[in-house]
Amino acid sequence: MKTSNIRSVAVIGAGLMGHGIAVELALAGYDVRLHSRSEESLDRARGMIQNSLERLQDLGRVSEQQARSVPDSVRMSTDLGELVADADLVIESIYEDIEAKTDLFAQLDDLCPQRTILASNTSSFLPSRLAAATTRPDKVINAHFLNPPFFVPLVEVVPTEETSEETTNTVMDLLARLGKQPILVEREVPGFVASRLQMAVLREALWLVENKVASAEDVDRAISAGLGRRWATAGVLQVLEVAGWDLISRVASDVFPHLSNANDPTLLLEMVESGDIGLKAGKGFYDWTPEKAEELRMRIAQGLVEIDRLDSGGATGT
């Protein structure tokens, strides 16, 4: 299937990521359908879509007319068969449970036209496991959007060994048309690229806090006021090319042996057991009121918008 043939896109899963992906597709003019298993979750999705559009409008990313038109252009239903019956592309974005995802892909394989591309937004599971549940492995692929999808341009595209070149090219091209910056993950590995990098930094951050090397606040500040500022303008490999690999190799030889190699996230498991799971619980490493949580979300959104303006030449008027 060519990108120009994709007109209708069904997003399965109406949560944090699903509603955001639906908004991006609707803003790009696609016929969008959004599925969830209950009317209650679809009602929540309507509220999230409205809140997201208001935030995008406040930040100058969409016009008032666009913000008004998107909700009416996203068709919602709990009837999976109805929504995907003529879909050209399906993007699965349900919770991270491999059995639930493989069951869904088997259903989609039965319900969708043979032309339909089946994509997953999973951040960790190998798409070949999902393809095995279908009779169309050449049309199964992973398209991993990062949160929040309408502010972060990166999407990881992960084909399997059986994914056709046409499917890969179609998805890469569609994402580019959405204004995304897709990267091709050429070989399946758990966590792909972005999640592996994030988990590697997280493992070391947890070790530093757990071993009282620095507080959670200061570990975060090391990123937000230091490393993260450089990484936002150039990737870690580009930044270190400036320093020179002769210098970095000496530092790496000294530091690598002392980095955490923990296989179990003990501190995180303890926090989950105690219910301190972050913003939605009001407590994690930090205490969160609804006001503080919204302030953080807006600060992240504003920062991402400014970085996007810099990348596009907005800071210099080009």
Rosetta silent file (secondary structure, phi, psi, omega in degrees, C-alpha in Angstrom):
SEQUENCE: MKTSNIRSVAVIGAGLMGHGIAVELALAGYDVRLHSRSEESLDRARGMIQNSLERLQDLGRVSEQQARSVPDSVRMSTDLGELVADADLVIESIYEDIEAKTDLFAQLDDLCPQRTILASNTSSFLPSRLAAATTRPDKVINAHFLNPPFFVPLVEVVPTEETSEETTNTVMDLLARLGKQPILVEREVPGFVASRLQMAVLREALWLVENKVASAEDVDRAISAGLGRRWATAGVLQVLEVAGWDLISRVASDVFPHLSNANDPTLLLEMVESGDIGLKAGKGFYDWTPEKAEELRMRIAQGLVEIDRLDSGGATGT
SCORE:     score description
SCORE:     0.000 S_00000001
   1 L     0.000  135.800  177.043    0.000    0.000    0.000 S_00000001
   2 L   -85.490  154.445  179.429    1.214    3.493   -0.879 S_00000001
   3 H   -59.188  -36.428 -178.858    1.054    6.337    1.620 S_00000001
   4 H   -65.977  -17.872  178.977   -1.293    8.223   -0.689 S_00000001
   5 H   -85.902  -10.437 -179.390   -3.787    5.366   -0.385 S_00000001
   6 L   -83.853  115.227  178.367   -4.054    5.716    3.390 S_00000001
   7 L  -120.720  -38.538 -178.157   -7.135    7.738    4.233 S_00000001
   8 E  -112.048  131.282 -178.602   -8.711    6.084    7.261 S_00000001
   9 E  -128.423  128.763  176.678   -6.729    5.254   10.397 S_00000001
  10 E  -105.514  130.789  176.227   -8.058    3.439   13.450 S_00000001
  11 E  -108.262  123.207 -177.677   -6.362    3.909   16.806 S_00000001
  12 E  -103.919  114.722 -174.393   -7.044    1.138   19.297 S_00000001
  13 L   112.440  115.609 -171.088   -6.710    2.309   22.889 S_00000001
  14 L  -108.892   27.224 -177.844   -7.992    5.704   24.018 S_00000001
  15 L   -86.530 -150.982 -174.721   -5.581    6.421   26.851 S_00000001
  16 H   -55.421  -49.623 -178.180   -2.698    8.833   27.231 S_00000001
  17 H   -80.327  -43.033 -175.749   -0.903    7.801   24.026 S_00000001
  18 H   -58.987  -46.064 -178.252   -3.905    6.686   21.963 S_00000001
  19 H   -66.537  -35.133  179.662   -5.821    9.946   22.233 S_00000001
  20 H   -67.252  -40.430  177.185   -2.649   11.926   21.407 S_00000001
  21 H   -64.250  -41.228  178.555   -1.948    9.862   18.284 S_00000001
  22 H   -60.994  -41.325  179.018   -5.582   10.323   17.220 S_00000001
  23 H   -61.473  -45.903 -179.548   -5.248   14.105   17.637 S_00000001
  24 H   -60.734  -43.479 -179.449   -2.115   14.207   15.458 S_00000001
  25 H   -66.390  -40.805  179.534   -3.769   12.189   12.699 S_00000001
  26 H   -65.222  -40.346  178.084   -6.932   14.289   12.819 S_00000001
  27 H   -62.870  -27.933  179.541   -4.916   17.517   12.606 S_00000001
  28 L   -85.760   -0.234  174.764   -3.257   16.095    9.480 S_00000001
  29 L    93.461    9.568  179.065   -6.658   15.539    7.854 S_00000001
  30 L   -80.547  154.142  172.449   -7.026   11.774    8.175 S_00000001
  31 E   -78.589  107.444 -169.699  -10.334   10.025    8.806 S_00000001
  32 E  -109.478  136.147  174.123   -9.662    8.918   12.381 S_00000001
  33 E  -122.437  139.373 -178.258  -11.463    6.319   14.474 S_00000001
  34 E  -125.331  125.083 -176.189  -10.703    5.779   18.159 S_00000001
  35 E  -114.475  141.158  166.836  -11.624    2.565   19.961 S_00000001
  36 L  -146.148  166.612 -172.547  -11.845    1.624   23.603 S_00000001
  37 L   -81.268  -15.135 -177.384  -13.646   -1.148   25.414 S_00000001
  38 L  -137.625  151.409  176.300  -16.007    1.035   27.450 S_00000001
  39 H   -64.147  -32.305  179.237  -18.032    4.215   26.997 S_00000001
  40 H   -61.198  -44.602  179.893  -16.526    5.460   30.244 S_00000001
  41 H   -69.812  -31.760  175.981  -13.003    5.355   28.832 S_00000001
  42 H   -68.334  -36.407  175.337  -14.181    7.032   25.619 S_00000001
  43 H   -62.299  -40.547  176.699  -15.708    9.829   27.720 S_00000001
  44 H   -63.272  -39.442  179.807  -12.321   10.251   29.426 S_00000001
  45 H   -62.934  -39.472  177.472  -10.684   10.332   25.997 S_00000001
  46 H   -59.679  -42.094  177.754  -13.020   13.141   24.890 S_00000001
  47 H   -65.471  -40.704  178.949  -11.917   15.142   27.922 S_00000001
  48 H   -66.060  -39.317  178.316   -8.230   14.428   27.247 S_00000001
  49 H   -62.229  -44.435  179.531   -8.608   15.434   23.597 S_00000001
  50 H   -63.155  -44.472  179.383  -10.223   18.714   24.610 S_00000001
  51 H   -63.570  -41.165 -179.621   -7.541   19.414   27.231 S_00000001
  52 H   -65.400  -41.494  179.577   -4.748   18.578   24.798 S_00000001
  53 H   -66.217  -38.006  177.316   -6.185   20.834   22.105 S_00000001
  54 H   -63.783  -41.069  178.301   -6.542   23.700   24.581 S_00000001
  55 H   -65.299  -42.369  178.255   -2.897   23.250   25.598 S_00000001
  56 H   -62.993  -38.168  178.392   -1.814   23.144   21.948 S_00000001
  57 H   -68.228  -42.861  178.966   -3.804   26.304   21.255 S_00000001
  58 H   -59.697  -32.973 -177.578   -2.342   28.081   24.291 S_00000001
  59 L   -91.034    4.718  177.006    1.150   27.225   23.025 S_00000001
  60 L    76.979   17.996 -178.187    0.400   28.444   19.517 S_00000001
  61 L   -89.069  -23.896  176.633    0.605   25.020   17.902 S_00000001
  62 L  -135.245  156.610  177.441   -2.978   24.936   16.566 S_00000001
  63 L   -84.961  167.304  177.025   -5.500   27.558   15.608 S_00000001
  64 H   -61.978  -38.077  178.963   -8.856   28.043   17.295 S_00000001
  65 H   -64.403  -42.297  177.522  -10.538   26.637   14.193 S_00000001
  66 H   -63.362  -43.436 -179.336   -8.379   23.501   14.289 S_00000001
  67 H   -61.020  -33.825  179.714   -9.053   23.025   17.987 S_00000001
  68 H   -76.537  -33.117 -172.411  -12.796   23.192   17.306 S_00000001
  69 H   -81.880  -29.231 -173.529  -12.751   20.846   14.325 S_00000001
  70 H   -61.076  -48.154 -177.170  -10.675   17.956   15.665 S_00000001
  71 H   -55.475  -36.642 -179.219  -13.150   16.508   18.210 S_00000001
  72 H   -75.072  -18.599 -177.287  -15.831   16.144   15.519 S_00000001
  73 H   -93.805   -0.814  176.298  -13.391   14.457   13.117 S_00000001
  74 E  -106.253  108.141 -179.765  -12.468   11.638   15.526 S_00000001
  75 E   -85.160  129.226 -176.103  -15.152    8.941   15.446 S_00000001
  76 E  -116.372  145.470  178.975  -15.290    6.904   18.648 S_00000001
  77 E  -163.709  155.269  172.224  -16.840    3.532   19.347 S_00000001
  78 L   -93.091   -2.933 -178.946  -16.592    0.443   21.521 S_00000001
  79 L   -91.115  100.128 -176.209  -17.382   -1.687   18.448 S_00000001
  80 H   -61.866  -45.917 -177.674  -13.988   -2.837   17.180 S_00000001
  81 H   -59.683  -39.980 -179.919  -15.321   -4.489   14.044 S_00000001
  82 H   -64.388  -42.142 -174.572  -17.199   -1.385   12.980 S_00000001
  83 H   -72.508  -31.815 -174.309  -14.187    0.912   13.370 S_00000001
  84 H  -102.690    2.426 -172.937  -11.647   -1.223   11.516 S_00000001
  85 L   -57.857  -33.667  178.902  -13.900   -2.659    8.796 S_00000001
  86 L  -128.780   25.156 -178.863  -12.462   -0.340    6.131 S_00000001
  87 L   -72.279  140.117  175.548   -9.356    1.022    7.878 S_00000001
  88 L   -87.096  -29.241  179.746   -6.219    1.403    5.793 S_00000001
  89 E  -141.990  136.859  173.507   -3.975    1.551    8.853 S_00000001
  90 E  -119.423  132.473  175.614   -4.528    0.448   12.448 S_00000001
  91 E  -116.655  113.768  179.318   -2.330    1.689   15.282 S_00000001
  92 E   -84.895  129.427  179.456   -2.612   -0.358   18.475 S_00000001
  93 L  -141.953   47.977  176.903   -1.974    1.587   21.677 S_00000001
  94 L   -88.530 -179.212 -176.078   -3.415   -0.501   24.496 S_00000001
  95 L   -64.419  157.919 -173.081   -1.669   -1.248   27.800 S_00000001
  96 L   -78.085   83.253  176.707    1.647   -3.114   27.807 S_00000001
  97 L  -138.618  114.954 -171.041    0.502   -6.715   28.120 S_00000001
  98 H   -64.052  -36.299  179.459    1.817   -9.118   25.493 S_00000001
  99 H   -67.295  -41.828  178.463   -1.120  -11.530   25.723 S_00000001
 100 H   -62.915  -40.116 -178.805   -3.640   -8.717   25.332 S_00000001
 101 H   -69.585  -43.262  179.497   -1.732   -7.343   22.351 S_00000001
 102 H   -66.460  -37.813  175.735   -1.353  -10.674   20.563 S_00000001
 103 H   -61.260  -42.826  179.816   -5.049  -11.438   21.127 S_00000001
 104 H   -64.100  -42.753 -179.230   -5.918   -8.033   19.666 S_00000001
 105 H   -65.124  -34.598  175.844   -3.699   -8.538   16.613 S_00000001
 106 H   -64.685  -40.668  177.067   -5.373  -11.890   15.951 S_00000001
 107 H   -64.248  -46.146 -179.141   -8.759  -10.139   16.096 S_00000001
 108 H   -61.048  -36.944  179.337   -7.580   -7.329   13.846 S_00000001
 109 H   -61.128  -36.343  178.814   -6.274   -9.853   11.328 S_00000001
 110 H   -77.364  -35.078 -170.996   -9.794  -11.317   11.067 S_00000001
 111 H   -89.033  -26.493 -173.177  -11.650   -7.995   11.076 S_00000001
 112 L   -90.326  152.505  171.456   -9.514   -5.813    8.807 S_00000001
 113 L   -58.415  156.243 -176.859   -9.283   -5.864    5.005 S_00000001
 114 L   -63.827  -23.568 -178.986   -6.248   -7.727    3.710 S_00000001
 115 L   -75.203  -17.356 -169.174   -4.685   -4.424    2.599 S_00000001
 116 L   -67.959  131.920  173.077   -4.650   -2.989    6.137 S_00000001
 117 E   -84.810  133.451  179.314   -1.311   -2.320    7.813 S_00000001
 118 E  -109.597  113.390 -179.179   -1.273   -3.306   11.494 S_00000001
 119 E  -115.805  148.677  176.268    1.064   -1.191   13.614 S_00000001
 120 E  -115.416  149.352  175.048    1.759   -1.292   17.326 S_00000001
 121 L  -101.998   17.043 -178.300    2.807    1.544   19.618 S_00000001
 122 L   -58.664  143.650  179.857    4.454   -0.836   22.079 S_00000001
 123 L   -96.542   -4.088 -173.919    7.556    0.528   23.768 S_00000001
 124 L  -143.602  -34.625 -173.988    9.122   -2.838   24.535 S_00000001
 125 L   -76.963  140.826 -179.557    7.582   -5.929   22.907 S_00000001
 126 L   -70.083  131.053 -178.722    9.112   -7.206   19.678 S_00000001
 127 H   -62.519  -22.168  177.686    6.723   -6.740   16.744 S_00000001
 128 H   -62.978  -28.745  177.504    7.544  -10.236   15.477 S_00000001
 129 H   -68.930  -32.186  178.201    5.597  -11.601   18.469 S_00000001
 130 H   -78.722  -38.658  179.706    2.558   -9.660   17.290 S_00000001
 131 H   -61.464  -32.868 -178.171    3.056  -10.598   13.641 S_00000001
 132 L   -65.044  -18.194  179.619    3.008  -14.281   14.615 S_00000001
 133 L   -87.678    1.804 -175.920   -0.625  -13.875   15.670 S_00000001
 134 L  -122.340  171.519  173.737   -1.640  -12.826   12.155 S_00000001
 135 L  -103.534   12.021 -178.296   -1.727  -14.183    8.624 S_00000001
 136 L  -131.397   55.172 -177.425   -0.168  -10.958    7.278 S_00000001
 137 H   -58.324  -23.158  178.743    3.329  -10.676    8.836 S_00000001
 138 H   -70.419  -15.129 -177.806    4.422   -8.579    5.844 S_00000001
 139 H  -114.045   17.455  178.395    2.011   -5.855    6.981 S_00000001
 140 E  -108.425  134.671 -175.032    2.869   -5.827   10.706 S_00000001
 141 E  -155.629  161.232  174.542    5.233   -3.182   12.068 S_00000001
 142 E  -105.855  135.547  174.012    5.940   -1.172   15.198 S_00000001
 143 E  -129.961   93.206 -172.527    5.488    2.611   15.269 S_00000001
 144 E   -92.308  101.885  174.115    6.516    3.723   18.755 S_00000001
 145 E   -79.009  149.067  175.736    5.444    7.301   19.484 S_00000001
 146 L  -101.629  151.128 -177.595    6.937    9.020   22.524 S_00000001
 147 L   -88.189  136.238   -6.231    4.864   10.850   25.108 S_00000001
 148 L   -81.620  130.959 -169.775    3.474   13.458   24.608 S_00000001
 149 L   -60.720  -30.397 -177.842    3.101   12.487   20.942 S_00000001
 150 L   -84.729    0.549  175.147    2.040   15.934   19.684 S_00000001
 151 L  -116.350  -25.020 -178.185    5.158   17.578   21.192 S_00000001
 152 L  -101.432  116.620 -174.848    7.847   14.912   20.672 S_00000001
 153 L   -74.079  -19.339 -174.855    8.694   14.428   16.962 S_00000001
 154 E   -70.053  135.750  167.169   10.496   11.089   17.342 S_00000001
 155 E  -135.575  127.770  176.522    8.765    7.858   16.297 S_00000001
 156 E   -88.546  123.610  178.084   10.664    4.568   16.272 S_00000001
 157 E  -105.212  119.425 -173.811    9.734    2.393   13.300 S_00000001
 158 E  -124.324   99.588  173.310   10.569   -1.267   13.897 S_00000001
 159 E   -80.726  161.552  171.321    9.922   -3.779   11.104 S_00000001
 160 L   -95.399  178.178  177.075   10.313   -7.519   11.572 S_00000001
 161 L   -63.669  -23.018 -177.465   12.307   -9.759    9.265 S_00000001
 162 L   -98.360   -8.781  178.646    9.012  -10.484    7.460 S_00000001
 163 L   -64.848  131.702 -178.395    7.745   -6.899    7.205 S_00000001
 164 L   -72.148  154.352  176.696    7.729   -5.867    3.553 S_00000001
 165 H   -61.983  -35.531  178.981    9.816   -2.970    2.355 S_00000001
 166 H   -62.655  -43.711  178.670    6.623   -1.376    1.036 S_00000001
 167 H   -61.809  -46.714 -179.513    5.016   -1.467    4.501 S_00000001
 168 H   -60.592  -47.280 -178.791    8.109    0.046    6.122 S_00000001
 169 H   -64.281  -38.596  179.599    8.390    2.802    3.515 S_00000001
 170 H   -62.613  -46.449 -178.763    4.686    3.592    3.728 S_00000001
 171 H   -68.031  -42.458  177.855    4.752    4.014    7.503 S_00000001
 172 H   -59.717  -42.734 -178.023    7.984    6.025    7.446 S_00000001
 173 H   -68.983  -40.969  178.871    6.535    8.330    4.775 S_00000001
 174 H   -61.561  -42.579  179.614    3.212    8.773    6.568 S_00000001
 175 H   -64.053  -39.639  177.226    4.995    9.760    9.775 S_00000001
 176 H   -62.953  -37.398  177.955    7.113   12.275    7.893 S_00000001
 177 H   -66.522  -27.018  176.112    3.923   13.754    6.442 S_00000001
 178 L   -76.706   -6.286 -176.921    2.662   14.157   10.015 S_00000001
 179 L    88.931   12.177  179.340    5.749   16.250   10.740 S_00000001
 180 L   -83.860  169.175  173.967    7.401   13.496   12.786 S_00000001
 181 E  -118.306   83.248 -176.894   11.065   12.499   12.672 S_00000001
 182 E   -73.295  143.051  171.047   10.909    8.710   12.302 S_00000001
 183 E  -116.772  144.772 -179.231   13.991    6.583   12.867 S_00000001
 184 E   -95.156  117.945  174.501   14.354    3.095   11.443 S_00000001
 185 L   -88.543  106.907 -167.630   15.298    0.421   13.970 S_00000001
 186 L   -77.074  -17.121  178.873   16.998   -2.013   11.626 S_00000001
 187 L  -141.727  134.382  179.742   17.037   -4.993   13.997 S_00000001
 188 L   -65.288  124.268  169.909   14.561   -6.001   16.669 S_00000001
 189 L  -140.977  146.197 -179.979   15.940   -5.678   20.193 S_00000001
 190 L   -56.622  129.295  179.260   13.933   -5.331   23.437 S_00000001
 191 L    86.710   -8.138  178.099   13.282   -1.658   24.148 S_00000001
 192 L    56.105 -129.668 -178.602   14.370   -0.604   20.632 S_00000001
 193 L  -105.675  -58.667 -173.161   16.496    2.589   20.805 S_00000001
 194 H   -62.737  -45.503 -178.572   14.753    5.265   22.899 S_00000001
 195 H   -66.891  -35.737  178.028   13.560    2.996   25.706 S_00000001
 196 H   -64.328  -43.879  178.383   16.966    1.331   26.000 S_00000001
 197 H   -63.612  -43.253 -179.687   18.656    4.703   26.320 S_00000001
 198 H   -64.680  -41.763 -179.630   16.073    5.892   28.841 S_00000001
 199 H   -67.929  -33.841  177.853   16.314    2.705   30.913 S_00000001
 200 H   -65.259  -43.487  177.034   20.115    2.902   30.945 S_00000001
 201 H   -66.576  -41.384  179.960   19.984    6.452   32.325 S_00000001
 202 H   -61.307  -43.401 -178.825   17.209    5.475   34.747 S_00000001
 203 H   -58.978  -42.880  179.958   19.184    2.529   36.143 S_00000001
 204 H   -71.404  -37.512  177.856   22.131    4.770   36.935 S_00000001
 205 H   -61.803  -42.598  178.385   19.869    7.528   38.335 S_00000001
 206 H   -63.667  -40.066  179.290   18.213    5.025   40.689 S_00000001
 207 H   -62.751  -42.324 -179.048   21.613    3.750   41.831 S_00000001
 208 H   -63.423  -39.668  179.317   22.779    7.289   42.603 S_00000001
 209 H   -72.953  -47.283 -176.244   19.662    8.016   44.687 S_00000001
 210 H   -62.863  -33.813 -178.731   19.531    4.619   46.411 S_00000001
 211 L   -96.028   13.689  173.126   23.213    4.827   47.379 S_00000001
 212 L    56.917   34.223  172.695   22.817    8.431   48.598 S_00000001
 213 L   -75.093  -37.935  177.844   25.297    9.843   46.121 S_00000001
 214 L  -156.696  157.732  177.867   22.808   12.625   45.337 S_00000001
 215 L   -73.424  163.199  176.554   19.160   13.452   45.988 S_00000001
 216 H   -57.944  -40.120 -179.947   16.457   12.776   43.400 S_00000001
 217 H   -61.897  -42.243 -177.650   16.184   16.549   42.884 S_00000001
 218 H   -76.024  -31.843  173.608   19.898   16.924   42.170 S_00000001
 219 H   -62.779  -44.714  177.287   20.023   13.889   39.889 S_00000001
 220 H   -61.926  -39.242 -178.751   17.186   15.454   37.884 S_00000001
 221 H   -66.878  -32.047  177.148   19.002   18.789   37.873 S_00000001
 222 H   -60.618  -30.878  176.719   22.116   17.120   36.456 S_00000001
 223 H   -83.764  -54.873 -171.456   19.949   16.258   33.444 S_00000001
 224 H   -67.384  -33.639 -178.353   17.691   19.311   33.134 S_00000001
 225 H  -100.347   -2.522 -176.485   20.428   21.916   33.769 S_00000001
 226 H  -134.336  -91.719 -172.818   23.289   20.014   32.190 S_00000001
 227 H   -58.810  -43.764 -176.483   23.258   16.883   30.049 S_00000001
 228 H   -62.229  -32.567  179.691   19.689   17.254   28.847 S_00000001
 229 H   -67.479  -37.680  177.206   20.314   20.729   27.494 S_00000001
 230 H   -72.582  -42.854 -178.190   23.132   19.470   25.329 S_00000001
 231 H   -65.935  -23.971  179.444   21.257   16.335   24.273 S_00000001
 232 H   -71.990  -22.243 -178.298   18.269   18.440   23.213 S_00000001
 233 H  -103.402  -24.055  176.977   20.345   20.187   20.573 S_00000001
 234 L  -155.497  144.882 -177.264   22.574   17.286   19.497 S_00000001
 235 L   -66.928  168.272 -175.609   22.556   13.602   20.366 S_00000001
 236 H   -58.338  -37.363 -179.211   24.918   12.031   22.866 S_00000001
 237 H   -70.968  -39.512  176.932   27.234   10.755   20.128 S_00000001
 238 H   -65.310  -44.081 -179.352   27.397   14.130   18.387 S_00000001
 239 H   -58.563  -43.465 -176.971   28.032   15.974   21.659 S_00000001
 240 H   -77.432  -18.404  172.003   30.901   13.660   22.548 S_00000001
 241 H   -63.504  -31.643  178.280   32.368   13.954   19.062 S_00000001
 242 H   -63.723  -43.565  179.950   33.040   17.570   20.021 S_00000001
 243 H   -68.607  -35.420 -178.896   35.055   16.436   23.058 S_00000001
 244 L   102.614  132.281 -175.221   36.877   13.774   21.043 S_00000001
 245 H   -72.183  -18.279  175.261   36.828   10.018   21.460 S_00000001
 246 H   -64.577  -43.682  177.105   40.447    9.973   22.635 S_00000001
 247 H   -70.157  -46.627 -175.921   39.377   11.873   25.772 S_00000001
 248 H   -63.540  -35.151  179.991   36.034   10.064   26.146 S_00000001
 249 H   -64.033  -35.930  178.018   37.681    6.636   25.856 S_00000001
 250 H   -68.690  -41.442  177.449   39.907    7.437   28.825 S_00000001
 251 H   -64.524  -43.579 -179.091   36.916    8.615   30.888 S_00000001
 252 H   -62.190  -40.941  179.237   34.890    5.565   29.848 S_00000001
 253 H   -61.251  -32.661 -179.031   37.677    3.192   30.852 S_00000001
 254 H   -81.776  -36.686 -171.978   37.688    4.753   34.303 S_00000001
 255 H   -94.393  -37.133 -175.697   33.907    5.053   34.827 S_00000001
 256 H   -49.898  -44.162 -177.988   32.365    2.080   32.987 S_00000001
 257 H   -62.983  -17.470 -175.720   33.515   -0.499   35.578 S_00000001
 258 H  -103.205    0.323  179.514   31.692    1.451   38.307 S_00000001
 259 L   -74.633  152.846  179.959   28.339    1.915   36.585 S_00000001
 260 L   -64.044  136.497  172.706   25.293    0.076   37.895 S_00000001
 261 L  -122.890   27.253 -178.251   24.621   -3.309   36.344 S_00000001
 262 L   -61.807  136.836  177.483   21.547   -4.073   38.476 S_00000001
 263 L   -97.050  -16.562 -179.622   19.018   -6.380   36.818 S_00000001
 264 L  -118.169  127.138  179.630   16.196   -5.715   39.272 S_00000001
 265 L   -79.605   71.020 -171.669   14.758   -2.211   39.835 S_00000001
 266 H   -54.838  -48.490 -177.287   14.571   -2.715   43.613 S_00000001
 267 H   -62.545  -41.823  179.216   13.845    0.900   44.502 S_00000001
 268 H   -64.505  -41.873  179.890   11.120    1.186   41.881 S_00000001
 269 H   -62.932  -37.889  176.889    9.475   -2.047   43.001 S_00000001
 270 H   -64.823  -40.372  179.245    9.422   -0.777   46.575 S_00000001
 271 H   -66.707  -40.166  178.535    7.796    2.471   45.448 S_00000001
 272 H   -64.138  -42.854 -179.610    5.171    0.608   43.420 S_00000001
 273 H   -61.930  -34.617 -179.065    4.409   -1.646   46.398 S_00000001
 274 H   -86.790   -3.866  178.400    3.905    1.403   48.631 S_00000001
 275 L    85.559    6.658 -178.763    1.725    3.114   46.011 S_00000001
 276 L   -89.102   73.183 -169.100    4.149    5.989   45.390 S_00000001
 277 L  -103.654   11.727  174.714    3.870    5.753   41.593 S_00000001
 278 E   113.735 -152.087 -172.851    4.117    9.405   40.570 S_00000001
 279 H   -54.754  -44.525 -174.342    1.727   12.120   39.426 S_00000001
 280 H   -69.353  -15.541  176.111   -1.399    9.976   39.286 S_00000001
 281 H  -104.848   -7.120 -178.832   -0.914    8.952   42.926 S_00000001
 282 L    83.332    0.165 -178.978    0.228   12.369   44.126 S_00000001
 283 E  -158.204  137.390  172.396    3.589   11.011   45.284 S_00000001
 284 L  -148.891 -119.209  168.174    6.741    9.470   43.837 S_00000001
 285 L   -72.906  -21.203  179.689   10.196   10.883   44.386 S_00000001
 286 L  -122.329  161.159  170.818    8.280   14.168   44.692 S_00000001
 287 E   -92.114  133.531 -174.122    4.970   15.200   46.253 S_00000001
 288 L  -124.156  118.608  166.020    2.418   16.220   43.616 S_00000001
 289 L   -90.593  162.710  176.546   -0.666   18.366   43.983 S_00000001
 290 H   -55.608  -36.262 -179.702   -2.902   18.685   40.904 S_00000001
 291 H   -67.028  -43.889  178.820   -1.552   22.219   40.460 S_00000001
 292 H   -65.811  -37.234  179.039    2.080   21.104   40.604 S_00000001
 293 H   -63.515  -43.858  179.266    1.346   18.240   38.215 S_00000001
 294 H   -67.183  -36.808  177.558   -0.215   20.611   35.663 S_00000001
 295 H   -61.588  -41.490  178.101    2.675   23.035   36.088 S_00000001
 296 H   -64.285  -46.122 -179.534    5.133   20.245   35.259 S_00000001
 297 H   -59.046  -42.843 -179.470    3.150   19.158   32.198 S_00000001
 298 H   -68.531  -37.648  179.034    3.040   22.731   30.904 S_00000001
 299 H   -63.632  -42.205  177.507    6.748   23.272   31.605 S_00000001
 300 H   -63.638  -46.615 -178.839    7.602   20.140   29.633 S_00000001
 301 H   -61.236  -46.217 -179.571    5.267   21.141   26.807 S_00000001
 302 H   -62.550  -40.352  178.384    6.625   24.698   26.634 S_00000001
 303 H   -63.595  -41.772  179.906   10.205   23.434   26.627 S_00000001
 304 H   -66.870  -36.875  177.721    9.482   20.994   23.812 S_00000001
 305 H   -64.772  -42.616 -179.916    7.774   23.720   21.783 S_00000001
 306 H   -64.876  -39.904  177.385   10.771   26.027   22.194 S_00000001
 307 H   -63.482  -40.913  178.725   13.170   23.267   21.150 S_00000001
 308 H   -62.745  -40.123  178.035   10.998   22.588   18.111 S_00000001
 309 H   -64.378  -39.269  177.772   11.092   26.277   17.191 S_00000001
 310 H   -64.221  -45.073  179.790   14.879   26.266   17.498 S_00000001
 311 H   -61.013  -35.566 -176.733   15.147   23.144   15.330 S_00000001
 312 L   -87.933    2.425  178.009   12.939   24.705   12.666 S_00000001
 313 L    88.606    8.439 -177.623   14.909   27.944   12.647 S_00000001
 314 H   -63.514  -29.119 -177.294   12.254   29.951   14.489 S_00000001
 315 H   -70.902  -22.652 -177.913   14.818   31.455   16.850 S_00000001
 316 H  -109.647    2.490  177.859   16.685   33.093   13.965 S_00000001
 317 L    79.535   11.103 -179.748   13.672   34.019   11.897 S_00000001
 318 L   -90.705    0.000    0.000   14.530   31.588    9.105 S_00000001
